[in-house]
């Protein structure tokens, strides 16, 4: 027993909390339980922030002299959510052992939304449902209530934000394929952000999921001693449940989410930020999406480099990102690796147009098992509107290829992630290549700076393996294109066999007619 106790004490707080919360889950599906837990963590956060300011107003010292702690405007001025008495954590936790705690928690969420219009329709009201027994809910409330006690209370926002992010990741692992639809793995997000370096300006994600790109952009600025207020975020999400998670994820870090919009039509049919020209676009769109309403958008103004096929949205997403970039803007995004080679339905011509327009800056080949919701191989694309704008060296006629297929480590049998060292190595290679004083050199098997002429010679195929010196058989394999080829070949064979069978039947009929009497 002593050994187990020591092990538990050494575990990080978030892991201890997750194990305890998972025990209380019992027979509740992880997808549903996610909202129960995340809602309580959010309630604890905004209540802590409210009570911290409440006590300052109550003391009435310095700038708070004569202030009324129940005045809503005092909280609005400090960018703190106003929490009515029945929703304050102290009130809810005091009732945690009562049989009506489920209704109390729902009332608390409802009361917060009424007091704070920006949270309208965001918070979960799922606590009075029959499959969540009051004892388990009470235990969960006590568990969340123990976050950031004692000396750590002053840092409760950071701790709760970290726990919120950690729990999101753990729920993805629990939900498997379904969970991956709303969550981009942390190490992939971090790599995108580290490579783009969004220090200031407008950051846009038109398929923002649970908001990880925004959180890490703000983290990046803070970690590099920049001004977090120097960046503003814009987003769009078509799944309302995911949008709610995003709004909570941002609010728990005091990130302004007023320009993160939801509509069920999605970014292609209903572009909420139609006039936005962003400095950075960071995204992880759905891979090979065949149901993107492309047939309704054949003449859309966004398709400057070619009309994307109706059966695959990959090149629609690329051109949507470019449409929203400012004249000196940059974009980094995840895409199915097949888009690097595909020539189906004009995709090869669009890719050629992007290369010829000197937009493609860098391609990174990713290892397998990074994404839970798909086994489709993936890559990172980095595009720049102006590769000679003076901010970095002029690399107009060059592209950087990085092959990171052998990087990362398994955290379980199904899931791989990049280490901090991996992220810094890949990002550092890109920065050394594009910076005027960078010390870049090609490394066989890992990175290569290729000329536009070299890309032309290889027929505008962008798989890094072609350029860095690795065997490219596996790297160039495009499942969708190969499947289409085999399907067409099979259909041709069926037609040939049908024609042959018809001929055989005709011959037999002729023989029967000519020699029937002898038979």
C-alpha positions in Angstrom: 0.0 0.0 0.0 2.8 2.4 0.8 4.3 2.0 -2.6 1.0 2.8 -4.3 0.6 5.9 -2.1 4.0 7.2 -3.0 3.2 6.7 -6.7 -0.1 8.6 -6.4 1.7 11.5 -4.7 4.2 11.7 -7.5 1.6 11.8 -10.2 0.7 15.3 -11.6 -2.5 16.8 -10.2 -4.3 16.5 -13.5 -3.7 12.7 -13.8 -4.9 12.2 -10.2 -8.0 14.2 -11.0 -8.7 12.3 -14.2 -8.4 8.9 -12.5 -10.8 10.0 -9.8 -13.3 11.5 -12.2 -13.1 8.4 -14.4 -14.1 6.2 -11.5 -17.2 8.3 -10.9 -18.2 7.9 -14.6 -19.6 4.4 -14.1 -22.0 3.6 -17.0 -22.1 7.0 -18.6 -20.8 7.3 -22.1 -17.5 9.3 -22.3 -19.0 11.6 -24.9 -21.8 12.6 -22.5 -19.7 12.6 -19.4 -17.3 15.1 -21.1 -19.9 17.8 -20.8 -20.7 17.0 -17.2 -17.1 17.3 -16.1 -16.0 20.2 -18.3 -19.1 22.2 -17.2 -18.1 21.8 -13.6 -14.5 22.8 -14.2 -15.7 25.9 -16.0 -18.1 26.7 -13.2 -15.3 26.4 -10.7 -13.1 28.7 -12.8 -15.6 31.6 -13.2 -16.6 31.3 -9.6 -13.0 31.6 -8.4 -12.4 34.6 -10.7 -15.6 36.2 -9.5 -14.9 35.6 -5.8 -11.4 36.9 -6.1 -12.7 40.3 -7.4 -15.7 40.2 -5.0 -13.4 40.2 -2.0 -11.3 43.1 -3.4 -14.5 45.1 -3.9 -15.7 44.2 -0.5 -12.5 45.5 1.1 -12.9 48.7 -0.8 -9.2 49.6 -0.8 -7.3 51.7 -3.3 -9.0 51.7 -6.7 -11.9 49.8 -5.2 -12.8 52.3 -2.6 -16.6 52.8 -2.4 -17.2 49.9 -4.8 -20.3 47.7 -4.5 -19.4 44.0 -4.7 -22.9 43.2 -6.1 -22.7 45.8 -8.9 -22.5 43.9 -12.3 -20.7 46.8 -13.9 -17.7 46.4 -11.6 -17.1 42.8 -13.0 -17.7 43.8 -16.6 -15.1 46.5 -16.3 -12.5 43.9 -15.1 -13.6 41.3 -17.8 -14.9 39.0 -15.1 -18.1 37.0 -15.4 -20.8 38.0 -12.9 -21.8 34.9 -10.9 -25.2 35.1 -9.0 -25.3 33.7 -5.5 -27.1 30.4 -6.4 -24.3 29.7 -9.0 -21.3 30.4 -6.8 -19.1 27.4 -6.2 -19.3 27.8 -2.4 -23.1 27.5 -2.7 -23.1 24.6 -5.1 -20.4 22.6 -3.2 -22.3 23.1 0.1 -25.3 21.3 -1.5 -23.2 18.5 -3.1 -24.6 15.8 -0.8 -28.2 16.8 -1.3 -30.5 14.6 -3.5 -31.5 17.6 -5.6 -27.9 18.6 -6.5 -28.5 17.8 -10.2 -31.2 20.4 -10.4 -29.1 22.9 -8.4 -26.2 22.5 -10.9 -28.6 23.0 -13.8 -30.0 26.1 -12.2 -26.5 27.5 -11.6 -25.6 27.1 -15.3 -28.9 28.7 -16.3 -28.4 31.6 -13.9 -24.9 32.3 -15.2 -26.1 32.4 -18.8 -28.8 34.9 -17.9 -26.3 37.2 -16.3 -23.7 36.9 -19.0 -25.1 37.2 -22.6 -21.8 36.0 -24.2 -22.4 32.6 -22.5 -25.9 32.2 -23.8 -26.5 28.7 -25.1 -23.0 27.6 -24.1 -23.2 25.9 -20.7 -24.4 22.3 -20.2 -27.6 21.7 -18.4 -27.3 17.9 -18.0 -26.9 17.4 -14.3 -30.4 16.3 -13.4 -30.5 13.5 -15.9 -31.4 10.0 -14.6 -28.2 8.3 -15.6 -26.1 10.6 -13.3 -26.9 9.6 -9.7 -26.6 12.4 -7.1 -23.9 10.6 -5.1 -21.5 10.4 -8.1 -22.3 14.1 -9.0 -21.6 15.1 -5.4 -18.3 13.2 -5.5 -17.4 15.0 -8.7 -18.2 18.4 -7.3 -16.0 17.7 -4.3 -13.2 16.5 -6.6 -13.3 19.7 -8.8 -13.6 21.8 -5.6 -10.2 20.5 -4.5 -8.4 22.0 -7.5 -6.2 25.0 -6.7 -6.5 25.0 -2.9 -4.2 26.7 -0.5 -1.1 28.5 -1.9 -2.2 27.5 -5.5 -5.4 29.5 -5.3 -3.8 32.6 -6.7 -2.9 30.6 -9.7 -6.3 28.9 -10.0 -7.0 30.2 -13.5 -3.8 28.7 -14.9 -4.3 25.4 -13.0 -8.0 25.1 -14.0 -7.1 26.0 -17.6 -4.4 23.3 -17.7 -6.8 20.7 -16.2 -9.5 21.7 -18.7 -7.1 21.2 -21.6 -5.8 17.9 -20.1 -9.3 16.5 -19.6 -10.2 17.4 -23.2 -7.3 15.3 -24.4 -8.2 12.4 -22.1 -11.8 12.4 -23.3 -10.6 12.2 -26.9 -8.6 9.1 -25.9 -11.7 7.6 -24.2 -14.0 8.4 -27.1 -11.5 7.3 -29.8 -12.5 8.0 -33.4 -15.6 10.1 -32.4 -13.7 12.3 -30.0 -11.0 13.2 -32.6 -13.5 15.1 -34.6 -13.5 18.1 -32.2 -9.9 18.0 -31.0 -6.5 18.4 -32.7 -3.7 16.6 -30.8 -1.8 19.1 -28.6 1.6 18.4 -30.0 0.3 18.9 -33.6 -1.2 22.3 -32.6 1.9 23.3 -30.8 4.0 22.5 -33.8 1.8 24.5 -36.1 1.9 27.5 -33.8 5.7 27.3 -33.1 6.3 27.2 -36.9 4.0 30.1 -37.7 5.0 32.3 -34.7 1.8 34.4 -34.4 3.1 37.2 -32.3 0.5 39.8 -33.2 -2.4 40.4 -35.6 -5.6 38.5 -36.5 -5.6 34.7 -36.1 -8.4 32.8 -37.9 -9.5 29.2 -37.7 -12.6 28.5 -39.9 -13.1 25.0 -38.5 -12.0 25.7 -34.9 -13.2 22.6 -33.0 -12.6 23.0 -29.3 -10.3 26.1 -29.8 -6.9 24.5 -29.3 -5.3 26.6 -32.1 -6.4 29.8 -30.3 -5.3 28.7 -26.8 -1.8 27.7 -28.1 -1.4 31.0 -30.1 -2.0 32.9 -26.9 0.3 30.6 -24.9 3.0 31.2 -27.6 2.7 35.0 -27.3 2.8 34.8 -23.5 5.8 32.5 -23.4 7.8 34.8 -25.7 7.1 37.8 -23.5 4.8 39.4 -26.0 1.5 41.2 -25.4 -1.4 38.7 -25.5 -3.7 41.6 -26.3 -1.8 42.1 -29.5 -3.6 39.2 -31.2 -7.3 38.9 -31.8 -9.0 35.7 -32.7 -11.7 34.8 -35.2 -13.3 31.4 -35.7 -16.2 29.4 -37.0 -17.5 25.9 -36.1 -20.5 24.0 -37.6 -21.0 21.6 -34.7 -22.8 23.4 -31.9 -21.7 21.0 -29.2 -18.1 21.5 -30.2 -18.6 25.2 -30.4 -19.8 25.2 -26.8 -16.7 23.4 -25.7 -14.6 26.0 -27.6 -16.4 28.9 -25.9 -15.7 27.4 -22.5 -12.1 26.6 -23.3 -11.5 30.2 -24.3 -13.4 31.7 -21.5 -11.5 29.7 -18.9 -8.3 31.4 -20.2 -9.9 34.9 -20.4 -9.6 34.8 -24.2 -12.1 37.0 -26.0 -14.3 34.6 -28.0 -16.9 37.1 -29.3 -15.7 36.5 -32.9 -15.9 32.7 -32.6 -19.2 31.9 -34.4 -21.4 28.9 -34.9 -23.7 28.1 -37.7 -24.7 24.6 -38.9 -24.1 25.4 -42.6 -20.3 25.6 -42.1 -17.6 27.8 -43.6 -18.2 27.0 -47.3 -21.9 27.7 -47.5 -22.1 30.4 -44.8 -18.8 32.2 -44.4 -19.4 34.2 -41.1 -16.2 36.2 -41.5 -16.6 37.0 -45.2 -14.6 40.2 -45.2 -11.9 39.1 -42.8 -8.3 39.3 -44.0 -6.2 37.5 -41.3 -2.5 37.7 -40.6 -2.5 34.0 -39.7 -4.9 31.1 -40.6 -4.3 28.0 -38.5 -6.6 25.0 -39.1 -7.2 21.3 -39.1 -10.1 20.7 -41.5 -11.8 17.4 -42.0 -9.8 15.1 -44.2 -11.1 14.2 -47.7 -14.6 15.6 -46.9 -17.0 14.4 -49.7 -20.1 16.1 -48.2 -19.1 19.8 -48.4 -21.8 21.0 -50.8 -19.3 21.6 -53.6 -22.0 21.1 -56.2 -23.7 24.3 -55.0 -20.4 26.4 -55.2 -19.1 25.7 -58.7 -18.8 29.5 -59.5 -17.6 30.7 -56.0 -15.1 33.6 -56.1 -12.8 31.7 -53.7 -11.7 29.2 -56.4 -8.9 31.4 -57.8 -6.6 28.5 -58.6 -9.2 26.1 -59.9 -12.6 24.7 -59.0 -12.2 21.9 -56.4 -13.9 18.5 -57.0 -17.3 18.0 -55.5 -16.2 14.8 -54.0 -13.3 16.1 -51.9 -12.9 19.4 -50.0 -9.1 19.4 -49.6 -8.4 22.0 -52.2 -11.5 24.0 -51.3 -10.1 24.4 -47.8 -6.7 25.5 -49.1 -8.3 28.2 -51.3 -10.7 29.2 -48.5 -7.6 29.8 -46.2 -5.9 31.8 -48.9 -9.0 33.9 -49.6 -8.9 35.0 -45.9 -5.2 35.9 -45.8 -4.0 39.5 -45.7 -1.4 40.6 -48.4 1.4 39.5 -46.1 -0.5 36.7 -44.3 0.6 33.2 -43.6 -1.3 30.0 -43.1 -0.4 26.6 -41.6 -2.8 23.7 -41.7 -3.2 19.9 -41.5 -4.3 18.0 -44.6 -4.6 14.4 -45.8 -1.3 13.4 -47.4 -3.0 12.4 -50.6 -3.4 16.0 -51.4 0.3 16.2 -52.0 0.1 14.0 -55.1 -3.5 13.7 -56.2 -4.4 14.5 -59.8 -8.0 13.5 -59.5 -10.6 15.9 -60.9 -8.2 18.8 -61.5 -6.5 18.7 -58.1 -3.1 18.4 -59.8 -3.7 21.6 -61.8 -4.8 23.5 -58.6 -1.6 22.3 -56.8 0.5 23.4 -59.9 -1.2 26.8 -59.7 -0.3 27.2 -56.0 3.3 26.4 -56.6 3.6 28.6 -59.7 2.0 31.5 -57.7 4.9 31.1 -55.2 2.5 30.5 -52.4 3.8 27.2 -51.0 6.5 27.7 -48.4 7.0 24.4 -46.5 5.6 20.9 -46.4 6.0 18.6 -43.4 5.4 14.9 -43.6 3.8 13.6 -40.4 4.2 10.2 -38.7 1.2 7.8 -38.4 -1.1 7.5 -35.3 -1.1 11.2 -34.5 -4.8 11.5 -35.1 -7.3 9.3 -33.3 -10.2 9.9 -35.6 -8.5 8.7 -38.8 -5.7 6.4 -40.0 -5.3 8.5 -43.2 -1.7 9.7 -43.4 -1.4 13.5 -42.9 0.9 16.4 -43.7 1.4 20.0 -42.7 1.2 22.8 -45.3 2.6 26.3 -44.8 1.7 28.9 -47.3 2.7 32.6 -47.5 1.1 35.4 -49.5 4.4 37.2 -49.9 7.7 35.3 -49.6 9.7 38.4 -50.3 8.0 40.8 -47.9 11.2 41.7 -46.0 10.2 40.1 -42.7 12.2 37.0 -43.7 14.7 36.3 -46.4 13.5 36.2 -50.0 12.7 32.5 -50.7 10.3 33.2 -53.6 11.6 30.4 -55.8 12.2 27.8 -53.1 10.2 25.3 -51.1 11.3 23.6 -47.9 10.4 19.9 -47.5 10.7 18.2 -44.0 10.1 14.5 -43.5 9.1 13.8 -39.9 7.6 10.3 -40.4 10.1 8.7 -38.1 9.7 11.3 -35.3 7.5 11.2 -32.2 6.9 8.5 -29.7 4.0 6.2 -28.8 2.0 7.1 -25.6 -0.1 4.0 -26.0 -0.6 1.2 -28.6 -2.7 3.5 -30.8 -1.5 7.0 -30.3 1.8 8.8 -31.1 2.8 12.4 -30.2 5.7 14.7 -30.7 8.0 15.5 -27.8 9.1 19.1 -27.0 12.5 18.3 -28.6 10.8 17.0 -31.8 8.7 20.2 -32.1 11.7 22.5 -31.6 13.8 20.5 -34.1 11.2 20.7 -36.8 10.2 24.3 -36.1 13.9 25.3 -35.8 14.7 23.8 -39.2 11.9 25.9 -40.8 13.0 29.1 -39.0 16.7 28.6 -39.9 15.6 28.1 -43.5 13.4 31.2 -43.8 15.4 33.7 -41.5 18.1 35.9 -43.1 20.6 34.9 -40.4 19.5 31.3 -40.2 22.1 28.5 -40.3 20.2 26.0 -42.5 21.6 23.1 -44.5 19.9 20.1 -46.2 20.0 16.9 -44.1 19.6 13.7 -46.2 16.5 11.8 -45.1 15.1 14.8 -43.1 15.0 18.1 -45.0 15.6 19.6 -48.4 15.4 23.1 -49.8 14.1 22.6 -53.4 13.8 25.0 -56.2 10.6 25.7 -58.1 12.4 24.1 -61.1 13.0 20.9 -59.2 9.3 20.8 -58.2 8.3 21.3 -61.9 10.6 18.4 -62.9 8.7 16.1 -60.4 5.4 17.2 -61.9 4.4 19.3 -58.9 4.3 16.4 -56.6 4.9 17.7 -53.0 5.7 14.6 -51.0 8.8 15.3 -48.9 10.2 11.8 -49.5 10.8 12.8 -53.2 13.1 15.6 -52.2 14.9 14.6 -49.0 16.3 11.4 -50.4 14.1 8.6 -49.0 12.3 5.9 -50.9 9.1 7.4 -52.2 7.0 4.4 -53.0 5.1 4.5 -49.7 5.3 8.3 -49.5 3.6 8.8 -52.9 0.8 6.3 -52.3 -2.6 7.9 -52.5 -5.4 5.6 -51.3 -8.2 7.6 -52.9 -6.6 7.8 -56.3 -5.5 4.2 -56.3 -9.0 3.1 -55.3 -10.5 5.1 -58.1 -8.1 3.6 -60.6 -8.9 0.0 -59.4 -12.6 0.8 -59.5 -12.5 2.1 -63.1 -10.4 -0.9 -64.1 -12.9 -3.3 -62.5 -15.8 -1.6 -64.2 -14.0 -1.9 -67.6 -13.5 -5.6 -67.0 -17.1 -6.1 -66.1 -18.1 -4.3 -69.4 -15.7 -6.4 -71.4 -17.0 -9.6 -69.7 -20.6 -8.6 -70.3 -19.7 -8.0 -74.0 -17.9 -11.3 -74.2 -20.8 -13.1 -72.6 -23.3 -11.5 -75.1 -21.1 -12.7 -78.0 -20.9 -16.2 -76.6 -24.7 -16.3 -76.2 -25.2 -15.0 -79.7 -22.8 -17.6 -81.2 -24.6 -20.4 -79.3 -27.9 -19.2 -80.6 -26.6 -19.1 -84.1 -25.2 -22.7 -83.8 -28.5 -23.9 -82.5 -30.4 -22.3 -85.3 -28.1 -23.6 -88.0 -27.5 -27.1 -86.7 -30.6 -27.6 -84.5 -32.0 -30.3 -86.7 -28.8 -32.4 -86.6 -28.7 -32.0 -82.8 
